[in-house]
Amino acid sequence: MFGSIGMPELIIILVIALIIFGPRKLPELGKSLGRSLNEFKKASTDLQNTLEQEIKIEEQKEAAKKDDETSKKPATGSDDQEEPPQQTVSR
């Protein structure tokens, strides 16, 4: 249920919380804790989505950069090969 915390440990924690905070304050604390956990989940989900978007943007930039580099390189066809220098014959 709560990882390595078993049912007996959970009951002891709840009894101690009831003794410390009293029966009137405990429901308010539970609501506050629930809201805090909900906000934390939303914030962590937003952070994860933002990171994933940034990673996708960086990958797209890298792909566009590679495409630009390959389009700037000359093609290795027969037209681009240099001809050997011609020898001049002296007469």
PAGUTOR-54016 format. One record per residue (C-alpha): x, y, z; residue in three letters; residue number from 1. Coordinates in nm, 4 decimals, padded with zeros to 6 digits. Layout:
node c1 X c2 Y c3 Z code ALA pos NUM .
...
***
This chain:
node c1 00.0000 c2 00.0000 c3 00.0000 code MET pos 1 .
node c1 00.2594 c2 00.2601 c3 00.1117 code PHE pos 2 .
node c1 00.5815 c2 00.0868 c3 00.0115 code GLY pos 3 .
node c1 00.7581 c2 -00.0645 c3 00.3081 code SER pos 4 .
node c1 00.5106 c2 00.0745 c3 00.5639 code ILE pos 5 .
node c1 00.2767 c2 -00.1993 c3 00.6811 code GLY pos 6 .
node c1 -00.0664 c2 -00.1748 c3 00.8355 code MET pos 7 .
node c1 00.0549 c2 -00.1812 c3 01.2010 code PRO pos 8 .
node c1 00.3018 c2 00.1038 c3 01.1379 code GLU pos 9 .
node c1 00.0329 c2 00.3074 c3 00.9609 code LEU pos 10 .
node c1 -00.2079 c2 00.2645 c3 01.2541 code ILE pos 11 .
node c1 00.0604 c2 00.3770 c3 01.5007 code ILE pos 12 .
node c1 00.1330 c2 00.6881 c3 01.2908 code ILE pos 13 .
node c1 -00.2391 c2 00.7743 c3 01.2736 code LEU pos 14 .
node c1 -00.2840 c2 00.7290 c3 01.6505 code VAL pos 15 .
node c1 00.0157 c2 00.9538 c3 01.7239 code ILE pos 16 .
node c1 -00.1176 c2 01.2173 c3 01.4795 code ALA pos 17 .
node c1 -00.4596 c2 01.1994 c3 01.6489 code LEU pos 18 .
node c1 -00.3016 c2 01.2489 c3 01.9916 code ILE pos 19 .
node c1 -00.0832 c2 01.5409 c3 01.8759 code ILE pos 20 .
node c1 -00.3326 c2 01.7320 c3 01.6629 code PHE pos 21 .
node c1 -00.6640 c2 01.6266 c3 01.8139 code GLY pos 22 .
node c1 -00.9826 c2 01.5086 c3 01.6426 code PRO pos 23 .
node c1 -01.0872 c2 01.8577 c3 01.5264 code ARG pos 24 .
node c1 -00.7631 c2 01.9499 c3 01.3523 code LYS pos 25 .
node c1 -00.6907 c2 01.6115 c3 01.1906 code LEU pos 26 .
node c1 -00.9488 c2 01.6360 c3 00.9045 code PRO pos 27 .
node c1 -00.8166 c2 01.9807 c3 00.8107 code GLU pos 28 .
node c1 -00.4629 c2 01.8480 c3 00.8027 code LEU pos 29 .
node c1 -00.5744 c2 01.5574 c3 00.5852 code GLY pos 30 .
node c1 -00.7383 c2 01.7939 c3 00.3365 code LYS pos 31 .
node c1 -00.4327 c2 02.0171 c3 00.3292 code SER pos 32 .
node c1 -00.2052 c2 01.7203 c3 00.2761 code LEU pos 33 .
node c1 -00.4271 c2 01.5907 c3 -00.0057 code GLY pos 34 .
node c1 -00.4279 c2 01.9300 c3 -00.1791 code ARG pos 35 .
node c1 -00.0516 c2 01.9584 c3 -00.1440 code SER pos 36 .
node c1 00.0031 c2 01.6153 c3 -00.2925 code LEU pos 37 .
node c1 -00.2337 c2 01.6970 c3 -00.5802 code ASN pos 38 .
node c1 -00.0479 c2 02.0210 c3 -00.6562 code GLU pos 39 .
node c1 00.2843 c2 01.8381 c3 -00.6407 code PHE pos 40 .
node c1 00.1600 c2 01.5778 c3 -00.8900 code LYS pos 41 .
node c1 00.0416 c2 01.8524 c3 -01.1276 code LYS pos 42 .
node c1 00.3726 c2 02.0367 c3 -01.1010 code ALA pos 43 .
node c1 00.5771 c2 01.7230 c3 -01.1641 code SER pos 44 .
node c1 00.3598 c2 01.6316 c3 -01.4637 code THR pos 45 .
node c1 00.3993 c2 01.9825 c3 -01.6058 code ASP pos 46 .
node c1 00.7752 c2 01.9643 c3 -01.5563 code LEU pos 47 .
node c1 00.7931 c2 01.6260 c3 -01.7275 code GLN pos 48 .
node c1 00.5858 c2 01.7525 c3 -02.0240 code ASN pos 49 .
node c1 00.8050 c2 02.0626 c3 -02.0547 code THR pos 50 .
node c1 01.1212 c2 01.8537 c3 -02.0548 code LEU pos 51 .
node c1 00.9812 c2 01.6187 c3 -02.3199 code GLU pos 52 .
node c1 00.8856 c2 01.9158 c3 -02.5395 code GLN pos 53 .
node c1 01.2327 c2 02.0674 c3 -02.5039 code GLU pos 54 .
node c1 01.3937 c2 01.7362 c3 -02.5965 code ILE pos 55 .
node c1 01.1748 c2 01.7099 c3 -02.9077 code LYS pos 56 .
node c1 01.2619 c2 02.0665 c3 -03.0084 code ILE pos 57 .
node c1 01.6347 c2 01.9974 c3 -02.9682 code GLU pos 58 .
node c1 01.6062 c2 01.6773 c3 -03.1734 code GLU pos 59 .
node c1 01.4262 c2 01.8673 c3 -03.4485 code GLN pos 60 .
node c1 01.6961 c2 02.1361 c3 -03.4466 code LYS pos 61 .
node c1 01.9685 c2 01.8735 c3 -03.4726 code GLU pos 62 .
node c1 01.7872 c2 01.6979 c3 -03.7575 code ALA pos 63 .
node c1 01.7424 c2 02.0283 c3 -03.9425 code ALA pos 64 .
node c1 02.1090 c2 02.1098 c3 -03.8890 code LYS pos 65 .
node c1 02.2142 c2 01.7724 c3 -04.0325 code LYS pos 66 .
node c1 01.9844 c2 01.8251 c3 -04.3306 code ASP pos 67 .
node c1 02.1389 c2 02.1673 c3 -04.3937 code ASP pos 68 .
node c1 02.4904 c2 02.0238 c3 -04.3746 code GLU pos 69 .
node c1 02.4131 c2 01.7445 c3 -04.6183 code THR pos 70 .
node c1 02.2471 c2 01.9824 c3 -04.8645 code SER pos 71 .
node c1 02.5520 c2 02.2133 c3 -04.8621 code LYS pos 72 .
node c1 02.8015 c2 01.9359 c3 -04.9396 code LYS pos 73 .
node c1 02.8738 c2 01.8866 c3 -05.3109 code PRO pos 74 .
node c1 02.7458 c2 01.5708 c3 -05.4675 code ALA pos 75 .
node c1 03.0095 c2 01.3073 c3 -05.5384 code THR pos 76 .
node c1 02.9129 c2 01.2488 c3 -05.8989 code GLY pos 77 .
node c1 03.1363 c2 01.2240 c3 -06.2050 code SER pos 78 .
node c1 03.0835 c2 01.5932 c3 -06.2834 code ASP pos 79 .
node c1 03.2571 c2 01.7034 c3 -05.9672 code ASP pos 80 .
node c1 03.5781 c2 01.5035 c3 -06.0173 code GLN pos 81 .
node c1 03.8820 c2 01.7014 c3 -06.1064 code GLU pos 82 .
node c1 04.0566 c2 01.6223 c3 -06.4290 code GLU pos 83 .
node c1 04.4280 c2 01.5476 c3 -06.4090 code PRO pos 84 .
node c1 04.6475 c2 01.8372 c3 -06.5203 code PRO pos 85 .
node c1 04.7427 c2 01.8299 c3 -06.8860 code GLN pos 86 .
node c1 05.1063 c2 01.7964 c3 -06.9706 code GLN pos 87 .
node c1 05.2565 c2 02.0550 c3 -07.1947 code THR pos 88 .
node c1 05.4946 c2 01.9415 c3 -07.4613 code VAL pos 89 .
node c1 05.7743 c2 02.1791 c3 -07.5445 code SER pos 90 .
node c1 05.8799 c2 02.1960 c3 -07.9115 code ARG pos 91 .
***
